[in-house]
Amino acid sequence: MNRMSAYLIVAAGLTLVACGNEDAASGGQPGGALSGEWTLVEATVDGEPFDLSAERAVTLTVDGSDVSGSSACNTYLGTVAVDGSAVQFTGLGGTEMACEEPLMALEGAYLAALDRVREAANDGAQLVLTGAGVELRFDPVQPVQPSALVGTRWVLESVVGAGGPDGSVSSPVGDPATLHLDADGTVTGSTGCNDFGAMYELVGDVLELTELAHALVGCGNAGAAQHSALIAVLSGPASISIDGQSLTLSAPDGSGLVYRTEAGPLNPERTAAGWWLLRDGTSDGEPLAIGDHRIRLGLDGADTMTIIGADGAGVVYVDERPTG
């Protein structure tokens, strides 16, 4: 599991002096309107264009004097002061998570380019930040309708340790860790290591799971730690917040889970994976006396089946039938 700890990027040499629109983008309005959410669509440094074909977008959000965004791999925060067409970014800081290339190279180039920005302008709908040898062009982000809590398949994005936003943050490991709340009051998901199932109650913005059952298949050290962290948050009442396509569950001790809506179609080989609650059944033509008992069937998509009874006891079956 990659650990993410707070770090500080000091933007050195950003004492900027307003100098009219001499270096502003051609046709732009000096100073421009910075406020809003922006996605980097074109960037050039010293005549070399950025490769923006990576999966993760580079973004900039300006809310008053507060600045935040994604630098391709990590998130960053800071402040901005505007004096005419001159801009000054200060107190830039963020997270430190290792990513594969080309994300790390893109992140370093983008943050270095921000250090050299001296002017801001609007060119049509675009925001243009310029400096000596630097031009960064952003498109406005169209508003995203919040995803529905119920009926959406959520995929874990990060785990927040106790202490809230100032606590440790880690990225997920193992298979995709998912969460799905159904309209019938059941919730199913995976910790990335084991599947789980439960009933849920939603009162205001507080989510509480009951009758939580989960498989006990062994995991590696990182997977076991993530499993324990997720079960700990899910076992108690958690406040929820949805921001666009992001869902955050926050426990009373400050720990939490951040999910995003799943992108792309479901893998057809795993559509049956998850926890299923027995509703009715027959045996030799006679209906089963299920009553108030809750019996769950767990399929992990890897030829393993888990059955959890109403008392929490369970058994795990492995398919040993020959293949081919």
C-alpha positions as CSV (number, residue, x, y, z in Angstrom):
1,M,0.0,0.0,0.0
2,N,1.4,3.4,-1.0
3,R,1.4,5.7,2.0
4,M,0.6,9.3,1.4
5,S,1.9,11.9,3.8
6,A,1.6,15.6,3.8
7,Y,4.4,17.4,2.2
8,L,5.1,21.0,1.2
9,I,6.0,22.4,-2.1
10,V,7.4,25.8,-1.7
11,A,6.9,28.0,-4.7
12,A,10.1,29.9,-4.7
13,G,10.6,33.2,-6.5
14,L,6.9,34.0,-6.9
15,T,7.1,37.7,-6.1
16,L,5.2,39.0,-9.0
17,V,4.7,42.6,-10.1
18,A,1.7,43.7,-12.2
19,C,2.9,44.7,-15.6
20,G,-0.2,45.3,-17.6
21,N,-1.2,42.9,-20.4
22,E,2.2,43.0,-22.2
23,D,2.7,39.2,-21.8
24,A,-0.9,38.2,-21.6
25,A,-2.2,35.8,-24.2
26,S,-3.2,37.4,-27.4
27,G,-6.8,38.5,-27.4
28,G,-7.2,37.7,-23.6
29,Q,-8.5,39.9,-20.9
30,P,-5.8,40.9,-18.4
31,G,-6.2,39.2,-15.0
32,G,-9.2,37.3,-16.3
33,A,-11.6,35.4,-14.1
34,L,-9.7,32.7,-12.2
35,S,-12.6,31.4,-10.1
36,G,-14.0,28.1,-11.0
37,E,-12.8,24.6,-11.9
38,W,-10.5,24.1,-14.8
39,T,-8.9,21.2,-16.7
40,L,-5.5,21.6,-18.4
41,V,-5.9,21.0,-22.1
42,E,-2.7,22.4,-23.5
43,A,0.7,23.3,-22.1
44,T,4.0,24.4,-23.5
45,V,7.2,25.0,-21.6
46,D,10.3,26.3,-23.4
47,G,8.7,25.4,-26.7
48,E,8.0,21.8,-25.7
49,P,4.4,20.7,-25.4
50,F,3.2,18.5,-22.5
51,D,1.9,15.0,-23.2
52,L,-1.6,15.1,-21.7
53,S,-2.7,11.7,-22.9
54,A,-2.4,10.2,-19.3
55,E,-5.6,8.7,-17.7
56,R,-5.7,11.3,-14.9
57,A,-6.5,14.9,-15.7
58,V,-4.5,17.9,-14.4
59,T,-6.9,20.3,-12.8
60,L,-7.0,23.7,-11.1
61,T,-9.8,24.9,-8.8
62,V,-9.9,28.5,-7.6
63,D,-12.4,29.5,-4.9
64,G,-11.6,33.0,-3.8
65,S,-8.0,32.9,-2.7
66,D,-8.0,29.1,-2.2
67,V,-6.4,26.9,-4.9
68,S,-6.6,23.2,-5.2
69,G,-6.5,20.5,-7.9
70,S,-5.0,17.4,-9.2
71,S,-1.4,17.4,-10.5
72,A,-1.9,14.1,-12.4
73,C,-0.8,11.8,-9.5
74,N,-1.3,13.8,-6.3
75,T,-3.6,16.6,-5.1
76,Y,-2.4,20.0,-4.2
77,L,-3.6,23.0,-2.2
78,G,-2.5,26.6,-1.9
79,T,-3.6,30.2,-2.1
80,V,-3.5,32.8,-5.0
81,A,-3.4,36.5,-5.0
82,V,-4.3,38.6,-8.1
83,D,-3.1,42.0,-8.8
84,G,-4.3,43.2,-12.2
85,S,-3.0,40.6,-14.6
86,A,-0.3,39.3,-12.3
87,V,-0.9,36.2,-10.2
88,Q,1.0,34.8,-7.2
89,F,0.6,31.2,-6.0
90,T,1.7,30.7,-2.4
91,G,1.7,28.0,0.3
92,L,1.4,25.2,-2.3
93,G,1.3,21.8,-0.6
94,G,-0.2,18.5,-1.2
95,T,0.1,14.7,-1.0
96,E,3.1,12.5,-1.9
97,M,2.0,9.3,-3.5
98,A,4.2,7.4,-6.0
99,C,2.6,6.8,-9.4
100,E,3.8,5.1,-12.5
101,E,5.2,7.1,-15.4
102,P,4.2,9.1,-17.3
103,L,2.1,10.5,-14.4
104,M,5.1,11.4,-12.2
105,A,6.9,13.2,-15.1
106,L,3.7,15.1,-15.9
107,E,3.2,16.1,-12.3
108,G,6.7,17.4,-11.9
109,A,6.5,19.4,-15.2
110,Y,3.2,20.9,-14.3
111,L,4.2,22.1,-10.8
112,A,7.5,23.5,-12.2
113,A,5.5,25.4,-14.8
114,L,3.2,26.9,-12.1
115,D,6.3,28.3,-10.5
116,R,7.0,30.3,-13.6
117,V,3.5,31.6,-14.2
118,R,3.4,35.4,-14.1
119,E,0.2,36.4,-15.9
120,A,-3.5,35.2,-16.1
121,A,-6.0,36.0,-18.8
122,N,-9.2,34.7,-20.3
123,D,-9.2,33.8,-24.0
124,G,-12.8,33.1,-24.8
125,A,-13.9,30.4,-22.4
126,Q,-10.4,29.3,-21.6
127,L,-8.1,30.4,-18.8
128,V,-4.5,31.1,-19.9
129,L,-1.6,31.2,-17.4
130,T,1.6,32.5,-18.9
131,G,5.2,33.2,-17.8
132,A,8.7,33.2,-19.2
133,G,8.6,30.3,-21.7
134,V,5.3,28.9,-20.2
135,E,1.8,28.8,-21.4
136,L,-0.9,26.7,-19.7
137,R,-4.4,26.6,-21.2
138,F,-7.4,25.3,-19.2
139,D,-10.9,24.6,-20.2
140,P,-13.7,25.1,-17.7
141,V,-15.1,22.0,-16.1
142,Q,-18.7,21.5,-16.8
143,P,-20.8,21.0,-13.6
144,V,-21.2,17.3,-12.7
145,Q,-24.5,16.2,-11.3
146,P,-24.0,14.4,-8.0
147,S,-24.2,10.7,-8.2
148,A,-26.9,9.0,-6.3
149,L,-25.8,7.2,-3.2
150,V,-28.2,4.3,-3.7
151,G,-27.8,2.3,-6.9
152,T,-24.3,3.5,-7.8
153,R,-21.3,1.2,-7.7
154,W,-18.6,3.0,-5.8
155,V,-14.9,2.2,-6.1
156,L,-12.5,3.0,-3.3
157,E,-10.1,5.8,-4.1
158,S,-8.3,6.4,-0.7
159,V,-8.4,5.5,2.9
160,V,-8.0,8.2,5.6
161,G,-6.5,7.3,8.9
162,A,-7.8,8.5,12.3
163,G,-7.3,12.3,12.7
164,G,-9.4,13.3,9.6
165,P,-7.9,15.3,6.8
166,D,-4.6,15.7,8.8
167,G,-4.3,12.0,9.3
168,S,-2.5,9.5,7.1
169,V,-3.9,8.8,3.7
170,S,-3.3,5.7,1.7
171,S,-4.2,4.5,-1.8
172,P,-6.1,1.2,-2.3
173,V,-4.4,-2.1,-2.9
174,G,-5.5,-5.5,-4.2
175,D,-8.6,-5.9,-6.3
176,P,-11.0,-3.0,-6.7
177,A,-12.7,-2.3,-3.3
178,T,-16.3,-1.5,-4.0
179,L,-19.5,-0.4,-2.3
180,H,-23.0,-0.8,-3.6
181,L,-26.2,0.2,-1.7
182,D,-29.4,-1.3,-3.1
183,A,-32.8,0.2,-2.8
184,D,-34.0,-2.9,-0.9
185,G,-31.8,-1.9,2.1
186,T,-28.9,-4.2,1.4
187,V,-25.3,-3.3,0.8
188,T,-22.6,-5.3,-0.8
189,G,-19.0,-4.7,-1.6
190,S,-15.4,-5.7,-1.3
191,T,-12.5,-4.6,0.8
192,G,-10.1,-5.4,-2.0
193,C,-9.3,-8.6,-0.2
194,N,-12.7,-10.0,0.9
195,D,-16.3,-9.5,0.0
196,F,-18.9,-8.2,2.6
197,G,-22.6,-7.8,2.9
198,A,-25.0,-6.1,5.3
199,M,-28.2,-4.2,5.7
200,Y,-28.1,-0.4,6.0
201,E,-30.1,2.4,7.4
202,L,-29.7,6.0,6.2
203,V,-30.8,8.8,8.6
204,G,-30.1,12.2,7.2
205,D,-26.4,12.2,6.2
206,V,-25.5,9.3,8.6
207,L,-25.1,5.8,7.2
208,E,-25.2,2.8,9.6
209,L,-24.7,-0.8,8.6
210,T,-26.3,-3.7,10.5
211,E,-25.7,-7.4,10.3
212,L,-22.3,-6.8,8.7
213,A,-20.8,-10.1,7.5
214,H,-17.6,-10.6,5.6
215,A,-15.4,-13.4,4.3
216,L,-12.3,-14.3,6.3
217,V,-10.0,-15.4,3.5
218,G,-6.4,-14.6,4.3
219,C,-4.8,-11.5,2.8
220,G,-1.3,-10.1,2.5
221,N,-0.1,-7.6,5.0
222,A,-1.2,-4.6,3.0
223,G,-4.5,-6.2,2.0
224,A,-5.2,-7.2,5.6
225,A,-4.6,-3.7,6.8
226,Q,-6.9,-2.2,4.2
227,H,-9.6,-4.8,5.0
228,S,-9.4,-3.9,8.7
229,A,-9.6,-0.2,8.0
230,L,-12.6,-0.5,5.8
231,I,-14.5,-2.8,8.1
232,A,-13.7,-0.5,11.0
233,V,-15.3,2.5,9.2
234,L,-18.3,0.5,7.9
235,S,-19.0,-1.1,11.3
236,G,-20.0,2.1,13.0
237,P,-22.2,5.1,12.0
238,A,-20.5,7.2,9.3
239,S,-21.4,10.6,8.0
240,I,-21.6,10.8,4.2
241,S,-21.0,13.5,1.7
242,I,-21.3,13.4,-2.1
243,D,-19.4,15.9,-4.2
244,G,-20.0,15.2,-7.9
245,Q,-18.8,11.7,-8.5
246,S,-17.0,11.4,-5.1
247,L,-18.4,9.8,-2.0
248,T,-16.8,10.3,1.5
249,L,-17.6,8.2,4.5
250,S,-16.3,9.8,7.8
251,A,-16.2,7.9,11.1
252,P,-16.4,9.7,14.5
253,D,-12.6,9.3,15.1
254,G,-11.8,11.1,11.9
255,S,-10.9,8.0,9.8
256,G,-12.8,7.7,6.5
257,L,-13.1,6.2,3.1
258,V,-13.2,8.1,-0.2
259,Y,-15.0,6.4,-3.1
260,R,-15.6,7.4,-6.7
261,T,-18.2,6.2,-9.2
262,E,-17.0,3.3,-11.3
263,A,-15.8,4.3,-14.7
264,G,-16.5,2.1,-17.7
265,P,-18.6,-1.1,-18.1
266,L,-18.6,-3.9,-15.5
267,N,-16.3,-6.8,-16.2
268,P,-18.7,-9.5,-17.4
269,E,-16.6,-12.1,-15.6
270,R,-17.4,-10.4,-12.3
271,T,-21.0,-9.4,-12.7
272,A,-22.1,-12.2,-10.3
273,A,-19.4,-11.3,-7.8
274,G,-20.6,-9.8,-4.5
275,W,-23.0,-10.7,-1.7
276,W,-26.5,-12.0,-2.4
277,L,-29.3,-12.1,0.3
278,L,-31.6,-15.1,0.1
279,R,-35.2,-13.9,-0.4
280,D,-37.1,-17.1,-1.1
281,G,-36.5,-20.6,-2.3
282,T,-38.0,-24.0,-2.6
283,S,-36.9,-27.6,-1.8
284,D,-38.7,-30.5,-3.3
285,G,-41.5,-28.2,-4.2
286,E,-41.9,-26.8,-0.7
287,P,-41.1,-23.2,0.1
288,L,-38.2,-22.6,2.5
289,A,-39.1,-21.2,5.9
290,I,-36.8,-18.3,5.8
291,G,-38.8,-16.0,8.1
292,D,-36.6,-13.2,9.5
293,H,-33.4,-15.2,9.1
294,R,-30.9,-13.7,6.7
295,I,-28.7,-16.0,4.7
296,R,-26.1,-14.6,2.4
297,L,-24.2,-16.1,-0.5
298,G,-20.9,-14.5,-1.5
299,L,-19.2,-15.0,-4.8
300,D,-15.8,-13.5,-5.3
301,G,-15.5,-14.2,-9.1
302,A,-12.5,-16.5,-8.5
303,D,-14.3,-19.9,-8.0
304,T,-14.8,-19.3,-4.3
305,M,-18.2,-19.3,-2.6
306,T,-18.9,-18.2,0.9
307,I,-22.2,-18.8,2.8
308,I,-22.9,-16.8,5.9
309,G,-25.8,-17.8,8.1
310,A,-28.1,-15.7,10.2
311,D,-25.9,-16.3,13.3
312,G,-22.8,-15.0,11.5
313,A,-21.2,-18.4,11.2
314,G,-20.0,-19.3,7.7
315,V,-18.3,-21.8,5.5
316,V,-16.2,-21.3,2.4
317,Y,-16.3,-23.6,-0.6
318,V,-13.7,-23.8,-3.4
319,D,-14.6,-25.1,-6.9
320,E,-12.3,-28.0,-7.5
321,R,-14.0,-29.2,-10.7
322,P,-11.6,-29.8,-13.6
323,T,-11.4,-27.1,-16.2
324,G,-11.1,-27.4,-19.9
